């Protein structure tokens, strides 16, 4: 049972890291959107697009590396 407990702990830690990255990128994106009205719109648009691309890469990697079927016991 120790190995399964270790696996469960490792998965939970990864979930926490992934969730943290997504929250960070989402908040950063919103800050840039809010700042665009008072600054250089072209540069901010470029930064926002880059952030969205990176956020999508993280989401795609999660989907690609997540087994869709639960393991058989």
HELIX and SHEET records of a PDB file:
HELIX    1   1 UNK A    2  UNK A   36  1                                  35    
HELIX    2   2 UNK A   41  UNK A   64  1                                  24    
END                                                                             
